[in-house]
Amino acid sequence: MSQQKNLSIYYALANAGAFDLLRQQQQILIKPNLVNVSPPPMTFPVEIADALIDAIRQKTDTDLIRMANGILGDAAAGQTTTTGIM
């Protein structure tokens, strides 16, 4: 990912005041909007996830950053029940 895009993500978080809120957290969960087998832009690009996590690590002392992933469709019913998500 280009340095320009990394800076865009960093500045978007900074301008939204996200770092102030994130500094107060011991753990952070990032949940992309949509995850399926389609290529970007239908899915959350890995490069953006990397840039997002890098920016959070630079500006916080957070102990744990997790990226949550989910599935869509009939297979989700059994897995979400098993994992306790629903």
FIDO-608653 format. One line per field, with one value per atom (N, C-alpha, C, O, CB): residue in one letter; x, y, z. Coordinates in steps of 0.1 Angstrom, whole numbers. Glycine has a CB too. Example, Ala and Ser with C-alpha at 12.3 -4.5 7.8 and 13.67 -1.06 7.14 Angstrom:
% FIDO-608653
r c(a,a,a,a,a,s,s,s,s,s)
X c(132,123,132,142,113,128,137,129,134,141)
Y c(-57,-45,-33,-33,-45,-22,-11,0,11,-6)
Z c(78,78,78,85,90,71,71,79,80,57)
***
This chain:
% FIDO-608653
r c(m,m,m,m,m,s,s,s,s,s,q,q,q,q,q,q,q,q,q,q,k,k,k,k,k,n,n,n,n,n,l,l,l,l,l,s,s,s,s,s,i,i,i,i,i,y,y,y,y,y,y,y,y,y,y,a,a,a,a,a,l,l,l,l,l,a,a,a,a,a,n,n,n,n,n,a,a,a,a,a,g,g,g,g,g,a,a,a,a,a,f,f,f,f,f,d,d,d,d,d,l,l,l,l,l,l,l,l,l,l,r,r,r,r,r,q,q,q,q,q,q,q,q,q,q,q,q,q,q,q,q,q,q,q,q,i,i,i,i,i,l,l,l,l,l,i,i,i,i,i,k,k,k,k,k,p,p,p,p,p,n,n,n,n,n,l,l,l,l,l,v,v,v,v,v,n,n,n,n,n,v,v,v,v,v,s,s,s,s,s,p,p,p,p,p,p,p,p,p,p,p,p,p,p,p,m,m,m,m,m,t,t,t,t,t,f,f,f,f,f,p,p,p,p,p,v,v,v,v,v,e,e,e,e,e,i,i,i,i,i,a,a,a,a,a,d,d,d,d,d,a,a,a,a,a,l,l,l,l,l,i,i,i,i,i,d,d,d,d,d,a,a,a,a,a,i,i,i,i,i,r,r,r,r,r,q,q,q,q,q,k,k,k,k,k,t,t,t,t,t,d,d,d,d,d,t,t,t,t,t,d,d,d,d,d,l,l,l,l,l,i,i,i,i,i,r,r,r,r,r,m,m,m,m,m,a,a,a,a,a,n,n,n,n,n,g,g,g,g,g,i,i,i,i,i,l,l,l,l,l,g,g,g,g,g,d,d,d,d,d,a,a,a,a,a,a,a,a,a,a,a,a,a,a,a,g,g,g,g,g,q,q,q,q,q,t,t,t,t,t,t,t,t,t,t,t,t,t,t,t,t,t,t,t,t,g,g,g,g,g,i,i,i,i,i,m,m,m,m,m)
X c(8,0,9,20,-10,5,13,13,4,8,24,26,14,9,39,10,-2,-14,-21,-4,-17,-29,-28,-38,-32,-16,-14,-16,-22,1,-11,-13,-28,-33,-5,-35,-49,-57,-66,-55,-54,-60,-57,-65,-56,-44,-39,-47,-52,-24,-47,-54,-69,-75,-50,-75,-89,-92,-102,-94,-84,-86,-83,-91,-76,-73,-69,-80,-84,-56,-85,-95,-108,-116,-97,-111,-123,-122,-132,-127,-111,-109,-108,-109,-120,-105,-105,-94,-95,-104,-82,-71,-73,-69,-58,-80,-84,-92,-90,-91,-102,-110,-102,-103,-122,-95,-87,-77,-74,-81,-71,-61,-67,-59,-55,-79,-86,-89,-93,-99,-86,-90,-78,-67,-96,-80,-70,-70,-60,-72,-82,-84,-92,-101,-90,-89,-96,-101,-92,-88,-113,-118,-122,-129,-131,-116,-119,-128,-124,-106,-140,-149,-152,-159,-162,-146,-149,-164,-171,-141,-169,-183,-188,-198,-185,-181,-186,-174,-164,-193,-175,-165,-171,-180,-157,-167,-172,-161,-150,-185,-164,-154,-151,-143,-158,-158,-156,-144,-139,-168,-137,-125,-129,-141,-117,-119,-122,-128,-123,-110,-137,-141,-152,-157,-145,-157,-167,-162,-171,-173,-150,-144,-135,-131,-137,-131,-122,-107,-103,-123,-100,-87,-77,-77,-82,-68,-58,-49,-45,-50,-46,-37,-43,-35,-34,-56,-62,-62,-60,-76,-64,-64,-50,-49,-67,-39,-26,-23,-17,-16,-27,-25,-33,-28,-30,-45,-53,-47,-46,-67,-42,-36,-23,-20,-33,-15,-2,-5,2,5,-15,-19,-23,-19,-30,-31,-35,-23,-23,-46,-14,-2,7,13,6,7,16,11,19,17,-2,-8,-14,-20,-19,-14,-19,-10,0,-33,-13,-5,-14,-13,-1,-24,-33,-26,-17,-43,-31,-25,-29,-21,-30,-41,-46,-54,-64,-53,-51,-59,-64,-55,-52,-76,-82,-90,-96,-91,-88,-96,-107,-103,-87,-119,-130,-134,-134,-142,-138,-143,-155,-157,-131,-164,-177,-179,-173,-188,-189,-193,-208,-216,-191,-212,-226,-231,-224,-227,-244,-251,-255,-255,-242,-260,-265,-255,-258,-270,-242,-232,-231,-226,-218,-234,-233,-242,-238,-236,-253,-263,-257,-257,-275,-251,-244,-232,-230,-241,-224,-212,-214,-207,-202,-223,-226,-232,-229,-235,-240,-246,-235,-235,-257,-227,-216,-206,-202,-208,-203,-193,-199,-192,-186,-213,-219,-221,-225,-212,-219,-221,-235,-239,-215,-244,-258,-266,-278,-264)
Y c(-12,0,12,12,0,22,34,42,41,43,50,58,68,72,66,73,83,77,83,87,64,58,55,57,45,51,50,63,63,44,74,87,90,97,97,87,90,83,89,86,71,63,69,71,48,73,79,92,94,81,101,114,112,120,122,103,100,97,102,89,88,85,97,99,73,104,116,127,132,122,130,140,136,145,143,123,119,118,116,105,121,120,105,103,127,96,82,78,70,73,85,81,84,77,88,95,99,88,84,112,83,72,59,52,70,56,43,42,32,41,54,54,49,45,68,50,46,31,26,54,24,10,1,4,7,-10,-20,-30,-36,-28,-32,-41,-34,-26,-54,-36,-30,-41,-50,-20,-41,-51,-43,-33,-58,-47,-42,-51,-63,-38,-47,-56,-50,-40,-58,-55,-50,-51,-59,-58,-42,-42,-54,-60,-30,-59,-71,-80,-75,-66,-92,-102,-113,-120,-107,-116,-128,-131,-126,-125,-140,-145,-135,-138,-158,-124,-114,-106,-104,-105,-102,-94,-79,-76,-94,-71,-57,-51,-55,-49,-41,-34,-40,-34,-20,-52,-59,-63,-66,-70,-65,-70,-59,-50,-83,-61,-52,-56,-67,-53,-47,-50,-52,-45,-39,-62,-65,-54,-51,-78,-46,-35,-24,-17,-29,-22,-12,-17,-9,-9,-30,-35,-33,-29,-50,-36,-34,-19,-16,-38,-10,4,9,17,12,4,7,2,10,1,-10,-16,-8,-5,-31,-5,2,16,20,4,23,36,35,44,43,25,23,20,26,12,12,9,21,22,-3,29,41,51,58,48,52,62,57,65,69,44,39,29,25,32,26,15,3,-4,21,1,-9,-23,-26,-9,-31,-44,-54,-63,-50,-53,-63,-56,-49,-74,-59,-55,-67,-76,-45,-69,-81,-77,-67,-90,-85,-83,-94,-106,-83,-91,-101,-103,-94,-96,-115,-119,-127,-135,-127,-125,-133,-139,-136,-124,-147,-153,-151,-148,-168,-151,-149,-161,-169,-137,-163,-174,-185,-183,-180,-196,-207,-212,-217,-218,-212,-218,-210,-215,-218,-197,-188,-193,-192,-174,-198,-202,-212,-210,-208,-222,-232,-227,-230,-244,-219,-214,-203,-203,-209,-195,-184,-190,-185,-173,-200,-206,-213,-212,-216,-220,-228,-219,-222,-236,-207,-198,-189,-182,-190,-189,-180,-166,-157,-180,-163,-150,-146,-134,-148,-155,-152,-161,-160,-155)
Z c(0,0,0,6,12,-7,-8,5,13,-19,7,19,19,30,18,8,7,13,21,-7,9,15,30,37,7,34,49,56,67,51,51,57,57,66,50,46,46,57,63,32,59,70,84,92,70,85,98,100,111,97,90,92,93,100,79,87,89,104,109,80,109,123,132,142,127,129,138,137,147,133,125,123,129,133,108,130,136,152,158,131,157,171,177,188,178,168,171,181,189,159,179,187,202,211,183,205,219,225,237,219,218,223,224,234,214,214,213,224,229,200,228,239,252,261,240,254,266,267,277,268,256,255,258,253,242,265,266,255,251,280,249,237,227,230,242,214,203,194,190,196,190,180,167,167,185,156,143,136,134,135,131,124,110,109,132,100,87,83,89,76,75,71,64,68,62,55,47,44,38,34,46,43,36,41,56,24,16,6,7,9,-3,-13,-24,-33,-18,-25,-35,-33,-22,-36,-44,-43,-39,-41,-56,-34,-32,-44,-55,-27,-44,-32,-24,-15,-36,-27,-20,-6,3,-27,-4,8,14,7,7,26,33,29,33,49,22,17,28,38,8,27,37,39,51,33,29,30,39,46,16,38,47,61,70,42,63,77,83,94,77,75,80,83,94,69,75,77,89,97,65,91,103,116,125,101,116,128,131,142,126,120,122,128,138,109,123,129,144,152,121,147,161,170,181,162,165,173,175,186,166,165,167,177,184,153,179,187,200,208,179,203,215,222,216,213,234,241,243,253,255,234,235,236,228,223,245,247,236,233,260,230,221,210,213,228,198,186,179,175,177,177,170,158,158,180,148,136,136,134,123,137,137,123,114,145,120,107,108,117,99,99,99,86,76,104,85,72,70,79,72,57,54,48,42,44,49,42,52,64,32,47,55,65,76,46,61,70,83,93,63,82,94,106,117,91,103,114,123,136,107,119,128,135,146,120,128,134,144,155,123,142,152,164,175,146,163,175,183,195,171,176,182,189,200,172,184,190,200,207,179,201,210,206,214,223,193,188,188,190,174,185,184,194,195,170)
***
